[in-house]
Amino acid sequence: GQHVAAELSAENGRQLFVPVGFAHGFLTLEPDCEVTYKVSDVYAPACDGGVRWDDPALALPWPLPPGVTPELSAKDQTLPLVADFA
């Protein structure tokens, strides 16, 4: 039920370590961005999971202008609420 937010950019050179098992999400603030990340193992779709970015129970303060909805992958559009996460 807690979160950490950080702005990462080429200019500030910051990186973020997310331990295995922790949920994480990315929001690009510019229209033409590259997001690069490393993972601990090969991708295993059967082990993949997540929760909705806009889950009211989490109430994450995404830095979006009013009325703007982010563009999501097909996979992320179908994620469950945290209460329904198995």
VOVO-700163 format. One line per field, with one value per atom (N, C-alpha, C, O, CB): residue in one letter; atom name; x, y, z negated. Coordinates in pm, 1 decimal. Last residue first. Glycine has a CB too. Layout:
N
aa (A; ...)
at (CA; ...)
u (X; ...)
v (Y; ...)
w (Z; ...)
//
This chain:
86
aa (A; A; A; A; A; F; F; F; F; F; D; D; D; D; D; A; A; A; A; A; V; V; V; V; V; L; L; L; L; L; P; P; P; P; P; L; L; L; L; L; T; T; T; T; T; Q; Q; Q; Q; Q; D; D; D; D; D; K; K; K; K; K; A; A; A; A; A; S; S; S; S; S; L; L; L; L; L; E; E; E; E; E; P; P; P; P; P; T; T; T; T; T; V; V; V; V; V; G; G; G; G; G; P; P; P; P; P; P; P; P; P; P; L; L; L; L; L; P; P; P; P; P; W; W; W; W; W; P; P; P; P; P; L; L; L; L; L; A; A; A; A; A; L; L; L; L; L; A; A; A; A; A; P; P; P; P; P; D; D; D; D; D; D; D; D; D; D; W; W; W; W; W; R; R; R; R; R; V; V; V; V; V; G; G; G; G; G; G; G; G; G; G; D; D; D; D; D; C; C; C; C; C; A; A; A; A; A; P; P; P; P; P; A; A; A; A; A; Y; Y; Y; Y; Y; V; V; V; V; V; D; D; D; D; D; S; S; S; S; S; V; V; V; V; V; K; K; K; K; K; Y; Y; Y; Y; Y; T; T; T; T; T; V; V; V; V; V; E; E; E; E; E; C; C; C; C; C; D; D; D; D; D; P; P; P; P; P; E; E; E; E; E; L; L; L; L; L; T; T; T; T; T; L; L; L; L; L; F; F; F; F; F; G; G; G; G; G; H; H; H; H; H; A; A; A; A; A; F; F; F; F; F; G; G; G; G; G; V; V; V; V; V; P; P; P; P; P; V; V; V; V; V; F; F; F; F; F; L; L; L; L; L; Q; Q; Q; Q; Q; R; R; R; R; R; G; G; G; G; G; N; N; N; N; N; E; E; E; E; E; A; A; A; A; A; S; S; S; S; S; L; L; L; L; L; E; E; E; E; E; A; A; A; A; A; A; A; A; A; A; V; V; V; V; V; H; H; H; H; H; Q; Q; Q; Q; Q; G; G; G; G; G)
at (N; CA; C; O; CB; N; CA; C; O; CB; N; CA; C; O; CB; N; CA; C; O; CB; N; CA; C; O; CB; N; CA; C; O; CB; N; CA; C; O; CB; N; CA; C; O; CB; N; CA; C; O; CB; N; CA; C; O; CB; N; CA; C; O; CB; N; CA; C; O; CB; N; CA; C; O; CB; N; CA; C; O; CB; N; CA; C; O; CB; N; CA; C; O; CB; N; CA; C; O; CB; N; CA; C; O; CB; N; CA; C; O; CB; N; CA; C; O; CB; N; CA; C; O; CB; N; CA; C; O; CB; N; CA; C; O; CB; N; CA; C; O; CB; N; CA; C; O; CB; N; CA; C; O; CB; N; CA; C; O; CB; N; CA; C; O; CB; N; CA; C; O; CB; N; CA; C; O; CB; N; CA; C; O; CB; N; CA; C; O; CB; N; CA; C; O; CB; N; CA; C; O; CB; N; CA; C; O; CB; N; CA; C; O; CB; N; CA; C; O; CB; N; CA; C; O; CB; N; CA; C; O; CB; N; CA; C; O; CB; N; CA; C; O; CB; N; CA; C; O; CB; N; CA; C; O; CB; N; CA; C; O; CB; N; CA; C; O; CB; N; CA; C; O; CB; N; CA; C; O; CB; N; CA; C; O; CB; N; CA; C; O; CB; N; CA; C; O; CB; N; CA; C; O; CB; N; CA; C; O; CB; N; CA; C; O; CB; N; CA; C; O; CB; N; CA; C; O; CB; N; CA; C; O; CB; N; CA; C; O; CB; N; CA; C; O; CB; N; CA; C; O; CB; N; CA; C; O; CB; N; CA; C; O; CB; N; CA; C; O; CB; N; CA; C; O; CB; N; CA; C; O; CB; N; CA; C; O; CB; N; CA; C; O; CB; N; CA; C; O; CB; N; CA; C; O; CB; N; CA; C; O; CB; N; CA; C; O; CB; N; CA; C; O; CB; N; CA; C; O; CB; N; CA; C; O; CB; N; CA; C; O; CB; N; CA; C; O; CB; N; CA; C; O; CB; N; CA; C; O; CB; N; CA; C; O; CB; N; CA; C; O; CB; N; CA; C; O; CB; N; CA; C; O; CB; N; CA; C; O; CB; N; CA; C; O; CB; N; CA; C; O; CB; N; CA; C; O; CB; N; CA; C; O; CB)
u (-433.7; -406.0; -256.4; -212.6; -462.8; -622.3; -494.0; -468.4; -479.5; -377.1; -837.8; -864.6; -737.5; -744.1; -952.0; -735.0; -820.0; -847.3; -876.7; -952.9; -614.5; -528.7; -609.3; -556.4; -457.7; -786.9; -766.9; -680.0; -672.9; -904.6; -613.7; -716.7; -687.2; -577.4; -730.2; -553.1; -504.9; -615.8; -701.9; -381.6; -602.1; -687.3; -643.9; -694.1; -688.2; -417.5; -558.2; -649.3; -761.8; -604.6; -176.3; -203.0; -348.5; -397.8; -111.3; -199.2; -187.2; -225.2; -298.3; -43.1; -197.9; -316.4; -316.2; -420.8; -322.5; -54.2; -43.6; -172.4; -247.7; 79.9; -196.0; -155.1; -139.7; -203.3; -256.2; -162.0; -172.8; -114.7; 1.9; -99.4; -338.1; -217.3; -249.8; -352.4; -118.8; -562.0; -547.3; -425.3; -409.9; -675.8; -642.5; -553.2; -542.8; -517.9; -412.3; -789.4; -857.0; -771.9; -823.4; -912.8; -514.4; -654.7; -715.9; -697.2; -736.7; -190.8; -282.4; -426.9; -457.7; -264.9; -30.0; -100.4; -184.4; -243.1; -189.3; 152.5; 160.9; 101.7; 173.1; 306.7; -28.8; 38.9; 39.6; -62.3; -30.9; -53.5; -56.7; 21.1; 124.7; 0.5; -267.9; -133.5; -140.4; -224.4; -59.7; -473.3; -477.5; -338.8; -297.0; -538.0; -536.7; -397.6; -386.7; -301.0; -315.7; -808.1; -757.0; -611.6; -568.0; -769.4; -842.6; -876.5; -825.2; -801.5; -1026.0; -605.0; -684.3; -714.4; -621.6; -609.5; -470.5; -560.5; -650.5; -760.1; -646.0; -327.1; -251.8; -338.4; -287.0; -197.9; -407.9; -444.9; -371.5; -355.9; -593.8; -133.1; -259.5; -282.9; -190.4; -259.1; 16.1; 13.8; -122.5; -215.6; 53.5; 239.0; 116.0; 122.4; 224.5; 90.3; 400.0; 377.4; 245.3; 149.6; 378.9; 440.2; 472.7; 445.6; 465.6; 617.8; 385.8; 304.6; 327.2; 242.6; 335.7; 590.8; 453.2; 365.1; 277.6; 390.0; 894.0; 809.3; 664.8; 619.8; 851.2; 1200.7; 1057.9; 979.1; 996.3; 1008.0; 1487.5; 1419.1; 1269.7; 1217.7; 1444.6; 1576.2; 1566.2; 1499.1; 1458.2; 1487.1; 1584.8; 1665.1; 1664.2; 1742.5; 1616.2; 1632.3; 1550.4; 1638.1; 1751.3; 1435.1; 1664.2; 1722.9; 1631.0; 1560.6; 1868.0; 1539.3; 1546.0; 1607.2; 1603.0; 1407.2; 1463.2; 1549.7; 1554.9; 1572.5; 1692.4; 1260.2; 1271.8; 1353.4; 1316.9; 1130.2; 1254.7; 1302.7; 1314.4; 1371.0; 1439.2; 1009.6; 1096.6; 1143.2; 1079.3; 1024.4; 839.1; 932.7; 1037.9; 1143.2; 999.2; 677.0; 616.4; 710.6; 663.5; 560.1; 735.6; 765.2; 709.3; 695.2; 918.6; 692.9; 644.0; 669.0; 627.1; 708.8; 586.1; 675.4; 611.6; 490.8; 705.5; 567.9; 490.9; 590.5; 670.6; 391.4; 571.7; 645.3; 547.3; 453.7; 755.6; 565.6; 504.8; 585.6; 658.3; 359.0; 571.9; 633.6; 562.5; 506.3; 784.5; 574.9; 505.4; 576.9; 635.3; 355.6; 828.6; 765.1; 696.9; 753.9; 868.3; 959.5; 833.9; 763.1; 648.8; 857.8; 1288.4; 1199.5; 1075.3; 1084.5; 1271.2; 1324.7; 1349.6; 1247.4; 1134.7; 1347.4; 1433.3; 1306.3; 1331.1; 1356.0; 1190.1; 1629.4; 1633.5; 1500.2; 1458.1; 1752.1; 1678.1; 1593.5; 1604.1; 1589.6; 1446.2; 1886.8; 1839.8; 1757.7; 1766.4; 1959.1; 1960.6; 1918.7; 1873.9; 1829.2; 1806.0; 2033.7; 2113.4; 2074.8; 2149.7; 2253.2; 1919.7; 1957.4; 2034.2; 2093.9; 1833.5; 1898.2; 1965.1; 2007.0; 2117.4; 1874.0; 1752.5; 1889.5; 1967.0; 2086.5; 1892.3; 1564.0; 1583.5; 1728.5; 1816.0; 1542.1; 1309.4; 1434.7; 1446.6; 1350.1; 1440.7; 1155.4; 1166.0; 1305.5; 1406.1; 1137.8; 984.2; 1108.8; 1103.8; 1053.2; 1232.8; 802.6; 802.8; 934.3; 988.4; 681.0; 674.9; 786.1; 780.1; 754.9; 926.1; 407.5; 472.9; 588.4; 597.8; 372.2; 214.1; 299.5; 360.6; 364.8; 410.5; 79.0; 0.0; 82.5; 27.9; -89.5)
v (-1192.8; -1325.1; -1343.4; -1448.2; -1437.5; -901.8; -957.6; -1090.7; -1101.2; -858.2; -765.5; -886.6; -954.8; -1054.6; -853.3; -543.8; -632.6; -764.8; -865.2; -563.5; -410.8; -477.5; -574.8; -677.9; -373.3; -490.1; -405.0; -481.9; -604.7; -363.3; -635.0; -627.7; -518.9; -463.5; -762.1; -534.3; -570.7; -552.9; -466.2; -485.6; -463.3; -566.8; -607.5; -706.6; -688.4; -281.2; -240.2; -340.2; -306.1; -221.3; -415.7; -330.6; -284.2; -251.3; -209.9; -545.4; -624.0; -539.4; -585.9; -678.5; -331.6; -416.9; -497.6; -515.8; -511.7; -41.3; -162.0; -241.8; -222.5; -247.9; 290.3; 166.1; 54.3; 54.8; 125.8; 628.7; 524.2; 397.0; 394.4; 564.0; 796.7; 747.6; 641.6; 574.0; 690.4; 1064.5; 923.0; 870.9; 897.6; 841.4; 1379.2; 1303.1; 1159.9; 1137.2; 1369.2; 1525.4; 1474.8; 1392.7; 1341.1; 1586.2; 1722.3; 1682.3; 1636.9; 1700.6; 1798.6; 1574.6; 1689.0; 1641.2; 1528.5; 1769.0; 1356.1; 1374.1; 1501.1; 1532.6; 1251.8; 1210.8; 1351.7; 1374.5; 1407.5; 1398.2; 1005.2; 1015.2; 1161.6; 1229.7; 924.7; 916.3; 1053.2; 1067.4; 1133.7; 1149.5; 636.2; 685.5; 823.8; 846.7; 586.9; 488.6; 636.0; 693.9; 788.6; 700.3; 230.0; 274.2; 426.3; 485.6; 211.5; 220.7; 177.4; 220.3; 244.5; 24.1; 291.1; 388.6; 349.8; 437.5; 406.3; 227.4; 163.0; 264.7; 319.2; 38.9; 292.8; 392.1; 332.9; 383.4; 454.1; 73.1; 194.8; 295.5; 374.2; 258.9; -250.0; -130.8; -7.4; 13.7; -108.0; -479.8; -420.4; -292.5; -234.9; -391.2; -794.0; -651.3; -608.4; -688.4; -571.6; -1044.1; -997.5; -848.9; -785.5; -1070.6; -1339.8; -1196.3; -1159.4; -1236.6; -1150.3; -1603.4; -1545.5; -1395.5; -1331.7; -1572.2; -1660.6; -1728.0; -1669.6; -1684.9; -1877.3; -1520.0; -1468.9; -1533.2; -1466.3; -1489.2; -1449.8; -1568.0; -1521.5; -1486.8; -1651.8; -1332.9; -1305.5; -1436.1; -1522.3; -1216.1; -1425.3; -1415.8; -1395.8; -1436.2; -1543.0; -1210.0; -1339.2; -1318.7; -1207.4; -1442.0; -954.4; -1055.9; -1191.2; -1279.1; -1072.6; -677.6; -769.8; -881.1; -900.1; -828.4; -330.2; -463.7; -549.3; -498.1; -458.2; -86.4; -148.7; -286.8; -351.7; -156.7; 219.7; 102.6; 45.2; 117.9; 138.0; 405.8; 352.5; 225.1; 133.3; 325.9; 698.7; 561.3; 522.9; 597.0; 544.4; 921.5; 873.3; 730.6; 653.3; 881.2; 1169.4; 1081.3; 1033.2; 1095.4; 1154.2; 1327.2; 1244.9; 1145.6; 1044.8; 1333.7; 1300.4; 1361.6; 1272.0; 1151.6; 1384.0; 1145.3; 1282.5; 1360.7; 1475.8; 1353.6; 813.2; 905.9; 1044.2; 1058.0; 858.3; 612.9; 712.1; 805.2; 869.3; 790.9; 283.1; 393.8; 484.3; 436.2; 342.5; 79.2; 135.1; 253.5; 315.9; 175.9; -215.7; -93.1; -48.6; -130.2; -113.3; -433.1; -374.6; -246.4; -177.4; -346.1; -659.1; -530.5; -481.9; -488.7; -426.9; -889.8; -903.4; -773.2; -774.7; -973.8; -770.9; -874.4; -882.6; -882.3; -1012.3; -412.1; -552.6; -647.2; -607.8; -569.1; -170.5; -225.7; -373.3; -452.0; -207.5; 111.6; -33.1; -77.5; -29.2; -75.6; 367.8; 318.1; 166.7; 100.3; 362.9; 651.2; 516.3; 471.9; 530.4; 417.5; 974.8; 886.8; 750.8; 737.0; 951.6; 1175.0; 1053.4; 955.4; 861.8; 1089.7; 1416.0; 1395.4; 1265.1; 1246.5; 1396.2; 1394.2; 1508.7; 1481.0; 1517.9; 1629.7; 1170.9; 1173.1; 1284.8; 1271.6; 1191.2; 1093.5; 1158.5; 1145.8; 1113.7; 1307.0; 1019.6; 974.9; 1041.1; 1044.4; 818.3; 1093.8; 1136.0; 1100.3; 1144.9; 1289.4; 867.4; 936.3; 977.5; 903.2; 846.1; 744.8; 801.0; 874.8; 936.6; 896.5; 475.5; 568.9; 618.2; 539.6; 501.8; 364.9; 383.6; 481.9; 559.6; 432.9; 114.9; 233.4; 246.0; 149.3; 225.9; -121.2; 0.0; 126.5; 235.5; 0.4)
w (798.2; 740.4; 721.7; 674.4; 830.1; 743.2; 788.3; 718.1; 596.0; 760.7; 655.2; 732.9; 781.6; 853.4; 851.1; 532.6; 451.3; 522.4; 457.4; 418.1; 744.8; 647.3; 560.2; 518.4; 559.1; 1051.9; 933.6; 834.8; 840.7; 867.8; 1339.3; 1236.4; 1133.1; 1128.2; 1167.3; 1682.4; 1548.9; 1445.1; 1460.4; 1510.6; 1943.4; 1884.3; 1743.3; 1690.4; 1973.3; 2030.9; 2032.7; 1962.7; 1926.3; 2175.4; 2039.7; 1923.8; 1917.6; 1809.8; 1926.3; 2290.6; 2167.0; 2045.6; 1958.2; 2151.0; 2468.4; 2461.3; 2331.0; 2268.7; 2583.6; 2305.7; 2387.4; 2373.3; 2277.8; 2346.0; 2302.5; 2237.4; 2339.2; 2444.6; 2129.9; 2267.7; 2368.7; 2309.2; 2269.7; 2501.5; 1998.1; 2066.6; 2171.3; 2163.5; 1965.1; 2024.6; 1992.1; 2066.2; 2185.3; 2029.5; 1899.1; 1986.7; 1935.4; 1817.0; 1994.4; 1714.2; 1832.2; 1927.1; 2026.3; 1905.4; 1603.5; 1586.9; 1719.7; 1823.4; 1528.4; 1668.3; 1671.9; 1657.3; 1696.1; 1803.7; 1435.1; 1561.8; 1557.0; 1453.5; 1593.0; 1243.3; 1285.1; 1424.7; 1519.4; 1283.1; 1018.7; 1148.2; 1192.6; 1180.9; 1255.5; 727.2; 779.6; 911.7; 915.8; 675.7; 673.0; 703.8; 768.3; 855.2; 796.7; 537.0; 551.0; 576.2; 509.6; 424.7; 460.8; 452.6; 458.7; 393.2; 565.2; 500.9; 370.1; 352.1; 239.5; 355.0; 770.2; 666.3; 527.2; 444.1; 661.2; 1013.5; 908.4; 798.2; 738.4; 850.0; 1244.9; 1186.5; 1077.9; 1053.6; 1295.1; 1328.3; 1296.9; 1220.5; 1141.0; 1425.9; 1207.7; 1283.4; 1234.7; 1114.4; 1275.3; 1168.2; 1125.5; 1205.4; 1262.6; 972.1; 1276.5; 1248.2; 1200.3; 1192.3; 1370.7; 1411.4; 1348.9; 1325.2; 1351.7; 1218.0; 1530.4; 1539.4; 1473.5; 1479.6; 1685.8; 1554.1; 1423.8; 1418.6; 1315.3; 1390.2; 1815.1; 1713.9; 1574.1; 1486.0; 1713.2; 1954.8; 1952.1; 1845.5; 1790.5; 2086.0; 1870.9; 1854.4; 1843.6; 1734.5; 1728.4; 1987.7; 1973.6; 1969.8; 2055.9; 2088.9; 1788.1; 1916.5; 1891.6; 1787.6; 2003.3; 1508.0; 1574.8; 1710.0; 1742.9; 1487.8; 1406.3; 1338.1; 1407.7; 1371.7; 1197.8; 1637.0; 1558.5; 1503.5; 1547.9; 1643.9; 1709.2; 1698.8; 1612.5; 1525.4; 1638.7; 1942.3; 1810.6; 1820.6; 1925.2; 1747.1; 2089.9; 2091.6; 1951.1; 1853.3; 2143.1; 2287.0; 2151.4; 2162.5; 2235.9; 2085.1; 2473.2; 2467.1; 2320.9; 2240.4; 2541.3; 2616.1; 2508.6; 2533.4; 2604.7; 2374.9; 2712.2; 2782.7; 2684.4; 2670.0; 2903.5; 2538.2; 2644.2; 2711.5; 2764.1; 2748.1; 2183.0; 2312.1; 2421.4; 2400.0; 2330.9; 1968.5; 1960.6; 2088.6; 2100.2; 1844.6; 1921.9; 1990.4; 1990.5; 2010.3; 2135.6; 1649.7; 1724.0; 1790.3; 1722.3; 1631.0; 1526.3; 1585.9; 1658.7; 1722.5; 1682.3; 1232.9; 1353.0; 1399.5; 1322.3; 1327.8; 1032.2; 1081.7; 1208.1; 1281.1; 1108.2; 749.3; 864.2; 905.2; 821.6; 830.9; 661.9; 637.0; 764.2; 873.1; 587.3; 739.1; 667.1; 637.2; 591.5; 541.5; 709.2; 762.4; 675.2; 552.4; 769.1; 662.1; 626.1; 689.4; 719.2; 474.0; 868.1; 820.5; 789.0; 880.4; 927.7; 874.8; 856.4; 798.5; 693.3; 763.8; 1104.9; 997.6; 993.4; 1096.0; 1016.6; 1177.1; 1204.6; 1084.5; 976.6; 1232.7; 1321.1; 1211.7; 1263.4; 1377.3; 1131.8; 1499.4; 1492.4; 1382.8; 1354.8; 1474.7; 1563.7; 1423.5; 1401.4; 1295.4; 1336.3; 1849.4; 1787.0; 1642.7; 1602.5; 1790.8; 1897.1; 1946.8; 1878.1; 1851.9; 2100.4; 1598.9; 1728.6; 1771.7; 1691.3; 1722.8; 1371.8; 1431.9; 1568.3; 1644.7; 1443.7; 1078.0; 1217.3; 1267.2; 1212.0; 1233.0; 867.8; 901.9; 1047.9; 1132.1; 874.1; 588.8; 724.0; 745.9; 654.3; 746.0; 409.2; 424.3; 567.8; 659.0; 390.5; 193.3; 322.7; 310.4; 215.3; 427.7; 19.4; 22.5; 161.1; 237.1; -86.6; 0.0; 0.0; 0.0; -17.5; -116.5)
//
